Amino acid sequence: MEKKICIITGANAGIGRQAAFQIAQKNMHVILACRSRERGEAALRELMESGRELSAELAVVDMGSFKSIKSFAADFSSRFEKLDVIIHNAAVFNVTQKERKENSEGLETVWATNHLGPVLLTELLLDKLKKSENGRVLTVSSKGLLAKPFMKVDTADPEFKSRKFSIVNAYYQSKLAQLMYTYRLAERLENSNVTVNCIRVTAVKVDISRHPELSEFMKKVYAAKARKSISPGKMAETYTELAVSEQYRSKTGKYFDENCKEVSSSGYSRSRRNIDDVMTLTKKYIPELGEV
């Protein structure tokens, strides 16, 4: 039987890495889409040397770069007839970042990587997803949005060009936009064989060794937080379940927590008018978006 194909962005560490291992064990061919070749190769090597006959490969792609995403999508499309699952796990959230940053294409990095990149890659690969018997798109948001019930996408200045930059606000704005894209894309594809759902990631233990720039105070904060957090592997089980289980074959336009239970989101995020505004904004960056 031909293996199903799954793309996981940001699969070189944390939840993405664990999800790659778990999904590969479900007899799927997993593409670890990573920005760092070195870390991606290390993750792939560990997976392939696990003692099991798993199928996987590495693709180097920067989800904050339109050029990189388009190159990856073109290469994938030339090599594969279909795509069964895509999981948009990659994200930028460096708590030590104090100032606004732009990528080589002049876009603010958090907005570009966490929202625009996933939208662009999904749109470029939609035809391949439609060729799957049951294509699945999984976006990733955050339970942290519960602590910001009045958060909105600033459609006038999503890149913090005129307002004071905050990494926390930039991150949650991008995750809110991803959730709203999920609702709209699911609506667009409701008569197709492609489902679109969003995962609400809860507090997950952070590997402090990967963040040597953290102050001693922040390291203590993360150590305390870790006591109430779940492991990356446990959170990845939700990714895996939603990616492969027949139970979720026809579920679409839903928001799932770490226990695969459907949860609600803010009234703002569900408003058709607000979704229209966010998608109109997104279309200005991504002409490929087509209908909104």
ZADO-1210 file (C-alpha; in nm, 4 decimals, padded with zeros to 6 digits):
<atoms>
<atom x="00.0000" y="00.0000" z="00.0000" code="MET" pos="1"/>
<atom x="00.1268" y="00.3456" z="-00.0918" code="GLU" pos="2"/>
<atom x="00.2293" y="00.5461" z="00.2124" code="LYS" pos="3"/>
<atom x="00.0413" y="00.8602" z="00.3018" code="LYS" pos="4"/>
<atom x="00.2512" y="01.1763" z="00.3085" code="ILE" pos="5"/>
<atom x="00.2693" y="01.4217" z="00.5964" code="CYS" pos="6"/>
<atom x="00.4551" y="01.7547" z="00.6130" code="ILE" pos="7"/>
<atom x="00.5404" y="01.8869" z="00.9590" code="ILE" pos="8"/>
<atom x="00.6986" y="02.2309" z="00.9797" code="THR" pos="9"/>
<atom x="00.9389" y="02.3004" z="01.2635" code="GLY" pos="10"/>
<atom x="00.9981" y="01.9280" z="01.3087" code="ALA" pos="11"/>
<atom x="01.3550" y="01.9512" z="01.4342" code="ASN" pos="12"/>
<atom x="01.2653" y="02.0043" z="01.8018" code="ALA" pos="13"/>
<atom x="00.9936" y="01.9969" z="02.0648" code="GLY" pos="14"/>
<atom x="00.6395" y="01.9005" z="01.9716" code="ILE" pos="15"/>
<atom x="00.7118" y="01.8909" z="01.5995" code="GLY" pos="16"/>
<atom x="00.9993" y="01.6478" z="01.6429" code="ARG" pos="17"/>
<atom x="00.7923" y="01.4189" z="01.8635" code="GLN" pos="18"/>
<atom x="00.5010" y="01.4336" z="01.6189" code="ALA" pos="19"/>
<atom x="00.7334" y="01.3368" z="01.3330" code="ALA" pos="20"/>
<atom x="00.8410" y="01.0250" z="01.5239" code="PHE" pos="21"/>
<atom x="00.4865" y="00.9307" z="01.6168" code="GLN" pos="22"/>
<atom x="00.3343" y="00.9850" z="01.2732" code="ILE" pos="23"/>
<atom x="00.6180" y="00.8033" z="01.0962" code="ALA" pos="24"/>
<atom x="00.5357" y="00.5048" z="01.3176" code="GLN" pos="25"/>
<atom x="00.1827" y="00.5128" z="01.1710" code="LYS" pos="26"/>
<atom x="00.3295" y="00.4013" z="00.8366" code="ASN" pos="27"/>
<atom x="00.3324" y="00.7497" z="00.6871" code="MET" pos="28"/>
<atom x="00.6135" y="00.9180" z="00.4961" code="HIS" pos="29"/>
<atom x="00.7020" y="01.2257" z="00.6991" code="VAL" pos="30"/>
<atom x="00.8720" y="01.5331" z="00.5600" code="ILE" pos="31"/>
<atom x="01.0502" y="01.7264" z="00.8339" code="LEU" pos="32"/>
<atom x="01.0303" y="02.0837" z="00.7077" code="ALA" pos="33"/>
<atom x="01.2933" y="02.2727" z="00.9070" code="CYS" pos="34"/>
<atom x="01.4673" y="02.6086" z="00.8841" code="ARG" pos="35"/>
<atom x="01.7960" y="02.4735" z="01.0245" code="SER" pos="36"/>
<atom x="01.9602" y="02.2070" z="00.8115" code="ARG" pos="37"/>
<atom x="02.1877" y="02.1057" z="01.0980" code="GLU" pos="38"/>
<atom x="01.9092" y="02.0560" z="01.3532" code="ARG" pos="39"/>
<atom x="01.6845" y="01.8996" z="01.0902" code="GLY" pos="40"/>
<atom x="01.9508" y="01.6463" z="00.9948" code="GLU" pos="41"/>
<atom x="02.0016" y="01.5591" z="01.3618" code="ALA" pos="42"/>
<atom x="01.6279" y="01.4977" z="01.4078" code="ALA" pos="43"/>
<atom x="01.6065" y="01.2912" z="01.0891" code="LEU" pos="44"/>
<atom x="01.9130" y="01.0872" z="01.1853" code="ARG" pos="45"/>
<atom x="01.7642" y="01.0081" z="01.5266" code="GLU" pos="46"/>
<atom x="01.4361" y="00.9054" z="01.3669" code="LEU" pos="47"/>
<atom x="01.5993" y="00.6815" z="01.1077" code="MET" pos="48"/>
<atom x="01.8314" y="00.5214" z="01.3651" code="GLU" pos="49"/>
<atom x="01.5478" y="00.4396" z="01.6043" code="SER" pos="50"/>
<atom x="01.5606" y="00.0719" z="01.5097" code="GLY" pos="51"/>
<atom x="01.2290" y="00.0823" z="01.3262" code="ARG" pos="52"/>
<atom x="01.1704" y="00.0856" z="00.9519" code="GLU" pos="53"/>
<atom x="01.0418" y="00.4406" z="00.9222" code="LEU" pos="54"/>
<atom x="01.0041" y="00.6588" z="00.6143" code="SER" pos="55"/>
<atom x="01.1095" y="01.0231" z="00.6384" code="ALA" pos="56"/>
<atom x="01.3124" y="01.2952" z="00.4749" code="GLU" pos="57"/>
<atom x="01.4329" y="01.6470" z="00.5469" code="LEU" pos="58"/>
<atom x="01.3294" y="01.9604" z="00.3611" code="ALA" pos="59"/>
<atom x="01.4983" y="02.2898" z="00.4453" code="VAL" pos="60"/>
<atom x="01.2436" y="02.5710" z="00.4417" code="VAL" pos="61"/>
<atom x="01.2165" y="02.9014" z="00.6244" code="ASP" pos="62"/>
<atom x="00.8486" y="02.9568" z="00.7027" code="MET" pos="63"/>
<atom x="00.9151" y="03.3289" z="00.7345" code="GLY" pos="64"/>
<atom x="01.0388" y="03.3596" z="00.3760" code="SER" pos="65"/>
<atom x="00.8000" y="03.3630" z="00.0806" code="PHE" pos="66"/>
<atom x="01.0892" y="03.2749" z="-00.1514" code="LYS" pos="67"/>
<atom x="01.1849" y="02.9711" z="00.0548" code="SER" pos="68"/>
<atom x="00.8241" y="02.8543" z="00.0858" code="ILE" pos="69"/>
<atom x="00.7603" y="02.8848" z="-00.2870" code="LYS" pos="70"/>
<atom x="01.0787" y="02.6896" z="-00.3632" code="SER" pos="71"/>
<atom x="00.9791" y="02.4129" z="-00.1219" code="PHE" pos="72"/>
<atom x="00.6240" y="02.3946" z="-00.2584" code="ALA" pos="73"/>
<atom x="00.7495" y="02.3762" z="-00.6166" code="ALA" pos="74"/>
<atom x="00.9934" y="02.0975" z="-00.5292" code="ASP" pos="75"/>
<atom x="00.7259" y="01.9027" z="-00.3414" code="PHE" pos="76"/>
<atom x="00.4764" y="01.9400" z="-00.6248" code="SER" pos="77"/>
<atom x="00.7288" y="01.8130" z="-00.8788" code="SER" pos="78"/>
<atom x="00.8014" y="01.5008" z="-00.6739" code="ARG" pos="79"/>
<atom x="00.4699" y="01.3996" z="-00.5194" code="PHE" pos="80"/>
<atom x="00.1268" y="01.3447" z="-00.6676" code="GLU" pos="81"/>
<atom x="-00.0622" y="01.4210" z="-00.3491" code="LYS" pos="82"/>
<atom x="-00.0347" y="01.5446" z="00.0090" code="LEU" pos="83"/>
<atom x="-00.2345" y="01.3827" z="00.2883" code="ASP" pos="84"/>
<atom x="-00.1511" y="01.5924" z="00.5945" code="VAL" pos="85"/>
<atom x="00.0195" y="01.9221" z="00.6657" code="ILE" pos="86"/>
<atom x="00.0845" y="02.0368" z="01.0221" code="ILE" pos="87"/>
<atom x="00.1835" y="02.4005" z="01.0690" code="HIS" pos="88"/>
<atom x="00.3906" y="02.3596" z="01.3823" code="ASN" pos="89"/>
<atom x="00.6764" y="02.6058" z="01.3152" code="ALA" pos="90"/>
<atom x="00.6544" y="02.9375" z="01.4976" code="ALA" pos="91"/>
<atom x="00.8651" y="03.2270" z="01.6211" code="VAL" pos="92"/>
<atom x="00.8334" y="03.3132" z="01.9913" code="PHE" pos="93"/>
<atom x="01.1616" y="03.4246" z="02.1463" code="ASN" pos="94"/>
<atom x="01.0708" y="03.5752" z="02.4842" code="VAL" pos="95"/>
<atom x="01.4027" y="03.7615" z="02.4935" code="THR" pos="96"/>
<atom x="01.3188" y="03.9571" z="02.1776" code="GLN" pos="97"/>
<atom x="01.2597" y="04.3223" z="02.2640" code="LYS" pos="98"/>
<atom x="01.2722" y="04.4932" z="01.9276" code="GLU" pos="99"/>
<atom x="01.0807" y="04.4478" z="01.6040" code="ARG" pos="100"/>
<atom x="01.2710" y="04.2513" z="01.3376" code="LYS" pos="101"/>
<atom x="01.2248" y="04.2227" z="00.9627" code="GLU" pos="102"/>
<atom x="01.3229" y="03.9357" z="00.7361" code="ASN" pos="103"/>
<atom x="01.5100" y="03.9724" z="00.4073" code="SER" pos="104"/>
<atom x="01.1787" y="04.0409" z="00.2315" code="GLU" pos="105"/>
<atom x="01.0951" y="04.3354" z="00.4567" code="GLY" pos="106"/>
<atom x="00.8259" y="04.1589" z="00.6613" code="LEU" pos="107"/>
<atom x="00.8044" y="04.1542" z="01.0410" code="GLU" pos="108"/>
<atom x="00.9302" y="03.8077" z="01.1331" code="THR" pos="109"/>
<atom x="00.6583" y="03.6905" z="01.3749" code="VAL" pos="110"/>
<atom x="00.3703" y="03.7886" z="01.1462" code="TRP" pos="111"/>
<atom x="00.5513" y="03.6404" z="00.8457" code="ALA" pos="112"/>
<atom x="00.6489" y="03.3087" z="01.0073" code="THR" pos="113"/>
<atom x="00.3477" y="03.2345" z="01.2251" code="ASN" pos="114"/>
<atom x="00.0650" y="03.3460" z="00.9978" code="HIS" pos="115"/>
<atom x="00.1582" y="03.4459" z="00.6443" code="LEU" pos="116"/>
<atom x="00.3953" y="03.1530" z="00.5878" code="GLY" pos="117"/>
<atom x="00.1460" y="02.8815" z="00.6839" code="PRO" pos="118"/>
<atom x="-00.1255" y="03.0448" z="00.4729" code="VAL" pos="119"/>
<atom x="00.1013" y="03.0698" z="00.1687" code="LEU" pos="120"/>
<atom x="00.2248" y="02.7113" z="00.1938" code="LEU" pos="121"/>
<atom x="-00.1279" y="02.5769" z="00.2394" code="THR" pos="122"/>
<atom x="-00.2590" y="02.7663" z="-00.0619" code="GLU" pos="123"/>
<atom x="00.0311" y="02.6516" z="-00.2805" code="LEU" pos="124"/>
<atom x="-00.0306" y="02.2884" z="-00.1862" code="LEU" pos="125"/>
<atom x="-00.4115" y="02.2873" z="-00.1877" code="LEU" pos="126"/>
<atom x="-00.4317" y="02.1050" z="-00.5193" code="ASP" pos="127"/>
<atom x="-00.2110" y="01.8279" z="-00.3797" code="LYS" pos="128"/>
<atom x="-00.4256" y="01.8053" z="-00.0654" code="LEU" pos="129"/>
<atom x="-00.7381" y="01.7756" z="-00.2803" code="LYS" pos="130"/>
<atom x="-00.5839" y="01.4745" z="-00.4548" code="LYS" pos="131"/>
<atom x="-00.5685" y="01.2892" z="-00.1242" code="SER" pos="132"/>
<atom x="-00.8582" y="01.0663" z="-00.0289" code="GLU" pos="133"/>
<atom x="-00.8789" y="01.2590" z="00.2977" code="ASN" pos="134"/>
<atom x="-00.6501" y="01.5631" z="00.3022" code="GLY" pos="135"/>
<atom x="-00.5990" y="01.7239" z="00.6415" code="ARG" pos="136"/>
<atom x="-00.4697" y="02.0704" z="00.7303" code="VAL" pos="137"/>
<atom x="-00.3769" y="02.1271" z="01.0940" code="LEU" pos="138"/>
<atom x="-00.2923" y="02.4761" z="01.2113" code="THR" pos="139"/>
<atom x="-00.1609" y="02.5521" z="01.5582" code="VAL" pos="140"/>
<atom x="-00.2792" y="02.8167" z="01.8013" code="SER" pos="141"/>
<atom x="-00.2248" y="02.8628" z="02.1751" code="SER" pos="142"/>
<atom x="-00.4130" y="02.8205" z="02.4987" code="LYS" pos="143"/>
<atom x="-00.2397" y="03.1409" z="02.6055" code="GLY" pos="144"/>
<atom x="-00.5064" y="03.3302" z="02.4109" code="LEU" pos="145"/>
<atom x="-00.7396" y="03.2574" z="02.7039" code="LEU" pos="146"/>
<atom x="-00.5321" y="03.5029" z="02.9055" code="ALA" pos="147"/>
<atom x="-00.5910" y="03.7670" z="02.6371" code="LYS" pos="148"/>
<atom x="-00.9700" y="03.7564" z="02.5830" code="PRO" pos="149"/>
<atom x="-00.9737" y="04.0979" z="02.4140" code="PHE" pos="150"/>
<atom x="-00.6898" y="04.0256" z="02.1721" code="MET" pos="151"/>
<atom x="-00.7588" y="04.1360" z="01.8148" code="LYS" pos="152"/>
<atom x="-00.5633" y="04.1334" z="01.4922" code="VAL" pos="153"/>
<atom x="-00.4555" y="04.4908" z="01.4268" code="ASP" pos="154"/>
<atom x="-00.5504" y="04.5030" z="01.0608" code="THR" pos="155"/>
<atom x="-00.4120" y="04.8577" z="01.0312" code="ALA" pos="156"/>
<atom x="-00.0697" y="04.7654" z="01.1668" code="ASP" pos="157"/>
<atom x="-00.0153" y="04.3895" z="01.2025" code="PRO" pos="158"/>
<atom x="00.3619" y="04.4322" z="01.1671" code="GLU" pos="159"/>
<atom x="00.4044" y="04.6843" z="01.4519" code="PHE" pos="160"/>
<atom x="00.5387" y="04.9537" z="01.2206" code="LYS" pos="161"/>
<atom x="00.3688" y="05.2358" z="01.4092" code="SER" pos="162"/>
<atom x="00.2924" y="05.0855" z="01.7512" code="ARG" pos="163"/>
<atom x="00.5264" y="04.9643" z="02.0230" code="LYS" pos="164"/>
<atom x="00.6511" y="04.6117" z="01.9558" code="PHE" pos="165"/>
<atom x="00.5734" y="04.3339" z="02.2025" code="SER" pos="166"/>
<atom x="00.6833" y="03.9775" z="02.1289" code="ILE" pos="167"/>
<atom x="00.3919" y="03.8467" z="02.3358" code="VAL" pos="168"/>
<atom x="00.1328" y="04.0540" z="02.1494" code="ASN" pos="169"/>
<atom x="00.2951" y="03.9777" z="01.8138" code="ALA" pos="170"/>
<atom x="00.2859" y="03.6048" z="01.8863" code="TYR" pos="171"/>
<atom x="-00.0728" y="03.5885" z="02.0089" code="TYR" pos="172"/>
<atom x="-00.1935" y="03.8126" z="01.7279" code="GLN" pos="173"/>
<atom x="-00.0393" y="03.5716" z="01.4761" code="SER" pos="174"/>
<atom x="-00.1920" y="03.2693" z="01.6495" code="LYS" pos="175"/>
<atom x="-00.5321" y="03.4377" z="01.6539" code="LEU" pos="176"/>
<atom x="-00.5002" y="03.5070" z="01.2810" code="ALA" pos="177"/>
<atom x="-00.4150" y="03.1391" z="01.2206" code="GLN" pos="178"/>
<atom x="-00.7276" y="03.0304" z="01.4046" code="LEU" pos="179"/>
<atom x="-00.9407" y="03.2660" z="01.1974" code="MET" pos="180"/>
<atom x="-00.7800" y="03.1373" z="00.8766" code="TYR" pos="181"/>
<atom x="-00.8696" y="02.7857" z="00.9901" code="THR" pos="182"/>
<atom x="-01.2369" y="02.8774" z="01.0195" code="TYR" pos="183"/>
<atom x="-01.2409" y="03.0462" z="00.6777" code="ARG" pos="184"/>
<atom x="-01.0476" y="02.7760" z="00.4926" code="LEU" pos="185"/>
<atom x="-01.2715" y="02.5044" z="00.6398" code="ALA" pos="186"/>
<atom x="-01.5708" y="02.6973" z="00.5097" code="GLU" pos="187"/>
<atom x="-01.4131" y="02.7352" z="00.1659" code="ARG" pos="188"/>
<atom x="-01.3386" y="02.3614" z="00.1479" code="LEU" pos="189"/>
<atom x="-01.6544" y="02.2263" z="00.3111" code="GLU" pos="190"/>
<atom x="-01.7621" y="02.0469" z="-00.0066" code="ASN" pos="191"/>
<atom x="-01.4200" y="01.8953" z="-00.0709" code="SER" pos="192"/>
<atom x="-01.2316" y="01.5982" z="00.0711" code="ASN" pos="193"/>
<atom x="-00.9998" y="01.8273" z="00.2704" code="VAL" pos="194"/>
<atom x="-01.0583" y="01.9029" z="00.6382" code="THR" pos="195"/>
<atom x="-00.9096" y="02.1987" z="00.8246" code="VAL" pos="196"/>
<atom x="-00.8747" y="02.2122" z="01.2024" code="ASN" pos="197"/>
<atom x="-00.6761" y="02.4016" z="01.4625" code="CYS" pos="198"/>
<atom x="-00.4923" y="02.2707" z="01.7688" code="ILE" pos="199"/>
<atom x="-00.4873" y="02.4746" z="02.0906" code="ARG" pos="200"/>
<atom x="-00.1458" y="02.3969" z="02.2346" code="VAL" pos="201"/>
<atom x="-00.1276" y="02.4141" z="02.6137" code="THR" pos="202"/>
<atom x="00.1774" y="02.4845" z="02.8314" code="ALA" pos="203"/>
<atom x="00.4536" y="02.2470" z="02.7227" code="VAL" pos="204"/>
<atom x="00.7882" y="02.1866" z="02.8932" code="LYS" pos="205"/>
<atom x="01.0613" y="02.3947" z="02.7302" code="VAL" pos="206"/>
<atom x="01.4147" y="02.2647" z="02.6765" code="ASP" pos="207"/>
<atom x="01.6008" y="02.5454" z="02.8518" code="ILE" pos="208"/>
<atom x="01.9327" y="02.4270" z="02.7074" code="SER" pos="209"/>
<atom x="01.8160" y="02.5536" z="02.3670" code="ARG" pos="210"/>
<atom x="01.7849" y="02.9072" z="02.5053" code="HIS" pos="211"/>
<atom x="02.1219" y="03.0028" z="02.6606" code="PRO" pos="212"/>
<atom x="02.0328" y="03.3706" z="02.6180" code="GLU" pos="213"/>
<atom x="01.7640" y="03.3503" z="02.8881" code="LEU" pos="214"/>
<atom x="01.8331" y="03.5383" z="03.2108" code="SER" pos="215"/>
<atom x="01.8612" y="03.3445" z="03.5355" code="GLU" pos="216"/>
<atom x="01.5256" y="03.4895" z="03.6389" code="PHE" pos="217"/>
<atom x="01.3547" y="03.3653" z="03.3214" code="MET" pos="218"/>
<atom x="01.5141" y="03.0227" z="03.3625" code="LYS" pos="219"/>
<atom x="01.3594" y="03.0024" z="03.7091" code="LYS" pos="220"/>
<atom x="01.0234" y="03.1131" z="03.5669" code="VAL" pos="221"/>
<atom x="01.0347" y="02.8370" z="03.3056" code="TYR" pos="222"/>
<atom x="01.1433" y="02.5810" z="03.5663" code="ALA" pos="223"/>
<atom x="00.8411" y="02.6702" z="03.7787" code="ALA" pos="224"/>
<atom x="00.6119" y="02.6660" z="03.4768" code="LYS" pos="225"/>
<atom x="00.7438" y="02.3253" z="03.3738" code="ALA" pos="226"/>
<atom x="00.5985" y="02.1700" z="03.6867" code="ARG" pos="227"/>
<atom x="00.2504" y="02.2383" z="03.5501" code="LYS" pos="228"/>
<atom x="00.3315" y="02.1689" z="03.1859" code="SER" pos="229"/>
<atom x="00.2946" y="01.8551" z="02.9747" code="ILE" pos="230"/>
<atom x="00.5765" y="01.6983" z="02.7767" code="SER" pos="231"/>
<atom x="00.6281" y="01.7695" z="02.4058" code="PRO" pos="232"/>
<atom x="00.5580" y="01.4014" z="02.3409" code="GLY" pos="233"/>
<atom x="00.2230" y="01.4184" z="02.5149" code="LYS" pos="234"/>
<atom x="00.1200" y="01.7269" z="02.3182" code="MET" pos="235"/>
<atom x="00.2384" y="01.5587" z="01.9986" code="ALA" pos="236"/>
<atom x="-00.0072" y="01.2767" z="02.0616" code="GLU" pos="237"/>
<atom x="-00.2841" y="01.5257" z="01.9841" code="THR" pos="238"/>
<atom x="-00.1151" y="01.6181" z="01.6565" code="TYR" pos="239"/>
<atom x="-00.0872" y="01.2501" z="01.5698" code="THR" pos="240"/>
<atom x="-00.4444" y="01.1635" z="01.6610" code="GLU" pos="241"/>
<atom x="-00.5885" y="01.4478" z="01.4535" code="LEU" pos="242"/>
<atom x="-00.3561" y="01.3644" z="01.1644" code="ALA" pos="243"/>
<atom x="-00.4260" y="00.9921" z="01.1353" code="VAL" pos="244"/>
<atom x="-00.7336" y="00.8800" z="01.3298" code="SER" pos="245"/>
<atom x="-01.0437" y="00.7836" z="01.1352" code="GLU" pos="246"/>
<atom x="-01.2460" y="00.9397" z="01.4173" code="GLN" pos="247"/>
<atom x="-01.1542" y="01.2848" z="01.2827" code="TYR" pos="248"/>
<atom x="-01.1897" y="01.2008" z="00.9149" code="ARG" pos="249"/>
<atom x="-01.4873" y="01.4318" z="00.8585" code="SER" pos="250"/>
<atom x="-01.4316" y="01.6858" z="01.1368" code="LYS" pos="251"/>
<atom x="-01.3579" y="02.0292" z="00.9980" code="THR" pos="252"/>
<atom x="-01.3547" y="02.3895" z="01.1138" code="GLY" pos="253"/>
<atom x="-01.2965" y="02.2790" z="01.4735" code="LYS" pos="254"/>
<atom x="-01.0646" y="02.3899" z="01.7542" code="TYR" pos="255"/>
<atom x="-00.9165" y="02.1061" z="01.9608" code="PHE" pos="256"/>
<atom x="-00.7388" y="02.1142" z="02.2960" code="ASP" pos="257"/>
<atom x="-00.4535" y="01.8898" z="02.4101" code="GLU" pos="258"/>
<atom x="-00.7030" y="01.6132" z="02.4873" code="ASN" pos="259"/>
<atom x="-00.8551" y="01.6207" z="02.1370" code="CYS" pos="260"/>
<atom x="-01.1710" y="01.7764" z="02.2788" code="LYS" pos="261"/>
<atom x="-01.3502" y="02.0465" z="02.0830" code="GLU" pos="262"/>
<atom x="-01.3240" y="02.3861" z="02.2487" code="VAL" pos="263"/>
<atom x="-01.4613" y="02.7286" z="02.1668" code="SER" pos="264"/>
<atom x="-01.2707" y="03.0472" z="02.0932" code="SER" pos="265"/>
<atom x="-01.3399" y="03.4153" z="02.1436" code="SER" pos="266"/>
<atom x="-01.6419" y="03.5827" z="01.9899" code="GLY" pos="267"/>
<atom x="-01.4038" y="03.8074" z="01.7991" code="TYR" pos="268"/>
<atom x="-01.2334" y="03.5074" z="01.6340" code="SER" pos="269"/>
<atom x="-01.5642" y="03.3553" z="01.5241" code="ARG" pos="270"/>
<atom x="-01.7189" y="03.6735" z="01.3842" code="SER" pos="271"/>
<atom x="-01.7661" y="03.6512" z="01.0080" code="ARG" pos="272"/>
<atom x="-01.6992" y="04.0232" z="00.9734" code="ARG" pos="273"/>
<atom x="-01.3724" y="03.9993" z="01.1667" code="ASN" pos="274"/>
<atom x="-01.2640" y="03.6936" z="00.9707" code="ILE" pos="275"/>
<atom x="-01.3416" y="03.8828" z="00.6484" code="ASP" pos="276"/>
<atom x="-01.1206" y="04.1700" z="00.7657" code="ASP" pos="277"/>
<atom x="-00.8302" y="03.9438" z="00.8609" code="VAL" pos="278"/>
<atom x="-00.8496" y="03.7487" z="00.5372" code="MET" pos="279"/>
<atom x="-00.8704" y="04.0655" z="00.3291" code="THR" pos="280"/>
<atom x="-00.5561" y="04.1824" z="00.5068" code="LEU" pos="281"/>
<atom x="-00.3858" y="03.8468" z="00.4458" code="THR" pos="282"/>
<atom x="-00.4777" y="03.8554" z="00.0773" code="LYS" pos="283"/>
<atom x="-00.2878" y="04.1848" z="00.0408" code="LYS" pos="284"/>
<atom x="00.0282" y="03.9943" z="00.1296" code="TYR" pos="285"/>
<atom x="-00.0645" y="03.6753" z="-00.0557" code="ILE" pos="286"/>
<atom x="-00.2359" y="03.7206" z="-00.3935" code="PRO" pos="287"/>
<atom x="-00.2378" y="03.3385" z="-00.4257" code="GLU" pos="288"/>
<atom x="-00.5086" y="03.3296" z="-00.1614" code="LEU" pos="289"/>
<atom x="-00.7822" y="03.3668" z="-00.4229" code="GLY" pos="290"/>
<atom x="-01.1277" y="03.3872" z="-00.2680" code="GLU" pos="291"/>
<atom x="-01.1584" y="03.5111" z="00.0899" code="VAL" pos="292"/>
</atoms>
